[in-house]
Structure formats: structure tokens, C-alpha cells
């Protein structure tokens, strides 16, 4: 069983995406190496955005063992993310 992976689908031109960045940095400080965060620029990686059906940025996708556990559209706070991820950490 692997650690949960949080994909941050964002765009450079997206204002809310810029607000999500510091939230994810805070989350990483709190949860450390128990989670992995991968940033995906939708303009550079349209194939991945299409694979996950991304319609809105920012969109966060949380996977565990290769399966999508949760998809969150819009800016999501640290506490909410921590509450979702904590039970997935072994």
C-alpha cells in the first residue's frame, strides 16, 4: 500500500490557483512525507487533464493505490484536505 497522492491541476493564469499553492505548501509541512503532492499545469499537460476529466482549475484529485478517492474543484483549505488525507495515511 502506497502513500496518498494529491494532484493539483492548475494554470499559471488562474487567480484561485495561486491561492491554492500556499495552502498545499502548508499541508505538506503538516503531513510531511506521509503524502505526495504533484502539480500538473493543465496548459502543458492536457492529456492528463483529459484523463481525469478536469473542467475547472484548480482541481485537486486524491489517489490511493492508483484509485481516485476524491475530486475537489475550487480552492480547498488545509483542514479539509488534512481530514480527507489523514485516514489514507498508513
One Martini backbone bead per residue (centre of mass of N, CA, C, O) as a GRO file, in nm:
protein
   90
    1UNK     BB    1   0.093   0.039   0.026
    2UNK     BB    2   0.060   0.359  -0.051
    3UNK     BB    3   0.070   0.679  -0.071
    4UNK     BB    4  -0.087   0.955  -0.103
    5UNK     BB    5  -0.205   1.145  -0.391
    6UNK     BB    6  -0.180   1.491  -0.488
    7UNK     BB    7  -0.343   1.660  -0.741
    8UNK     BB    8  -0.261   1.977  -0.900
    9UNK     BB    9  -0.475   2.144  -1.102
   10UNK     BB   10  -0.340   2.405  -1.307
   11UNK     BB   11  -0.287   2.765  -1.381
   12UNK     BB   12  -0.107   3.049  -1.428
   13UNK     BB   13  -0.379   3.241  -1.487
   14UNK     BB   14  -0.494   3.145  -1.203
   15UNK     BB   15  -0.597   3.284  -0.916
   16UNK     BB   16  -0.693   3.046  -0.730
   17UNK     BB   17  -0.429   2.883  -0.773
   18UNK     BB   18  -0.251   3.083  -0.609
   19UNK     BB   19  -0.403   3.016  -0.338
   20UNK     BB   20  -0.348   2.703  -0.326
   21UNK     BB   21  -0.041   2.676  -0.296
   22UNK     BB   22   0.002   2.757   0.013
   23UNK     BB   23  -0.182   2.533   0.119
   24UNK     BB   24  -0.002   2.296   0.020
   25UNK     BB   25   0.249   2.377   0.177
   26UNK     BB   26   0.119   2.348   0.455
   27UNK     BB   27   0.038   2.052   0.428
   28UNK     BB   28   0.328   1.943   0.390
   29UNK     BB   29   0.431   2.034   0.666
   30UNK     BB   30   0.224   1.863   0.834
   31UNK     BB   31   0.259   1.567   0.663
   32UNK     BB   32   0.488   1.531   0.480
   33UNK     BB   33   0.587   1.202   0.370
   34UNK     BB   34   0.283   1.081   0.378
   35UNK     BB   35   0.274   1.259   0.117
   36UNK     BB   36   0.192   1.345  -0.226
   37UNK     BB   37   0.273   1.621  -0.449
   38UNK     BB   38   0.126   1.709  -0.772
   39UNK     BB   39   0.187   1.926  -1.031
   40UNK     BB   40  -0.057   2.032  -1.294
   41UNK     BB   41  -0.037   2.179  -1.598
   42UNK     BB   42  -0.295   2.206  -1.821
   43UNK     BB   43  -0.139   2.344  -2.064
   44UNK     BB   44   0.099   2.109  -2.065
   45UNK     BB   45  -0.124   1.859  -1.962
   46UNK     BB   46  -0.392   1.769  -2.130
   47UNK     BB   47  -0.395   1.460  -2.104
   48UNK     BB   48  -0.439   1.452  -1.795
   49UNK     BB   49  -0.691   1.627  -1.784
   50UNK     BB   50  -0.861   1.431  -1.959
   51UNK     BB   51  -0.834   1.172  -1.793
   52UNK     BB   52  -0.987   1.335  -1.535
   53UNK     BB   53  -1.195   1.559  -1.632
   54UNK     BB   54  -1.105   1.853  -1.643
   55UNK     BB   55  -1.291   2.180  -1.599
   56UNK     BB   56  -1.146   2.299  -1.339
   57UNK     BB   57  -0.958   2.567  -1.188
   58UNK     BB   58  -0.890   2.421  -0.933
   59UNK     BB   59  -0.795   2.069  -0.909
   60UNK     BB   60  -0.830   1.798  -0.683
   61UNK     BB   61  -0.659   1.481  -0.660
   62UNK     BB   62  -0.713   1.177  -0.482
   63UNK     BB   63  -0.487   0.907  -0.436
   64UNK     BB   64  -0.500   0.541  -0.384
   65UNK     BB   65  -0.356   0.294  -0.535
   66UNK     BB   66  -0.465   0.431  -0.824
   67UNK     BB   67  -0.723   0.554  -0.683
   68UNK     BB   68  -0.989   0.752  -0.674
   69UNK     BB   69  -1.115   0.927  -0.388
   70UNK     BB   70  -1.097   1.245  -0.473
   71UNK     BB   71  -1.275   1.547  -0.595
   72UNK     BB   72  -1.171   1.898  -0.607
   73UNK     BB   73  -1.321   2.207  -0.658
   74UNK     BB   74  -1.133   2.451  -0.599
   75UNK     BB   75  -1.064   2.596  -0.314
   76UNK     BB   76  -0.881   2.419  -0.054
   77UNK     BB   77  -0.834   2.358   0.265
   78UNK     BB   78  -0.628   2.224   0.494
   79UNK     BB   79  -0.833   2.083   0.684
   80UNK     BB   80  -0.983   1.925   0.467
   81UNK     BB   81  -0.739   1.771   0.351
   82UNK     BB   82  -0.648   1.639   0.615
   83UNK     BB   83  -0.916   1.481   0.666
   84UNK     BB   84  -0.886   1.307   0.405
   85UNK     BB   85  -0.580   1.200   0.432
   86UNK     BB   86  -0.529   1.071   0.714
   87UNK     BB   87  -0.681   0.788   0.665
   88UNK     BB   88  -0.466   0.714   0.420
   89UNK     BB   89  -0.253   0.690   0.624
   90UNK     BB   90  -0.036   0.434   0.753
   0.00000   0.00000   0.00000
